[in-house]
Amino acid sequence: MKMKRWWLQRLENKFGRYAIHNLINIIIFGMALLYIADMVLLIDSGRSLSSVFFFDRSAIFSGQIWRLMSFIIVPPEASLIFIFFALYILWMLGTALENEWGSFKFNIFYLFGMMGAICAGMITGYATNTYLNMSLFLAFAILYPNFIFRLFFVIPIKVKYLAYFDAAFLIILLIISSWPGKIALIVSLLNILIFFWRDLLDGLKLLLRRISIKLKISRGVKMTGRNKNIQNISKKNR
């Protein structure tokens, strides 16, 4: 699935030379370094360096401007083994997207996602990189729906089915959240909406068309069954 966005091409023609190559490597290196620093500090002093990198609206307004961007390298709270696989998957997703689009388009995609997360943080007061990282997974699933993931490192499953599960979770979250939460969720996935709105719309139309065809077939089968029953009754009456 190739993206055809004239505005992206125009931006790349003008600013492509400023693209950051291997952006995901830089982000993962920052996450790994911060995770190791947290481990050392927690053992030594019981403090966490990540707490200084979190997005915090009140802290930002107090002058800690770096929090506007530093939250993107905050690693997930997990064991050493899990963090290894989490960063590996994130690296795989980001590398695949950059290879598909090129460095500049991937930079723009990530930038839009980051801007969405920042907007969400300004609305709710707090933001994480969770939805930003999830957007990489959703983009990967849209581009490579039949790619096989090993669930629990054993069970093979196509990535599109995992994406369906994530989409269902996001829809439920959208329904049950407050209005600030709804707005924050939508803007957090701004990059997916901007880059893939046409693909998502086409996919929705295809799904509705398939449902419509199945309903027509089901009705046709029922009508055929009714006609046969009527014919059998008429034969018996004769």
Buried (B, 14 or more C-beta within 10 A) or exposed (E): EEBEBEEBBEBBEEEBEEBBEBBBBEBBBBBBEBBBEBBEBEEEEEEBBBEBBBBBBEBBEEEBEEBBEBBBBBBBEEEEEEBEEBBEBBBBBBBBBBEBBBBBBBBBBBEBBBBBBBBBBBBBBBBBBEBBBBBBBBBBBBBBBEBEBEEEEEEEBBBBEBBEEBEEEBEEEEEEBEEEBBBBBBBBBBBBBBBBEEBBEEEEEEEEEEEEEEEEEEEEEEEEEEEEEEEEEEEEEE
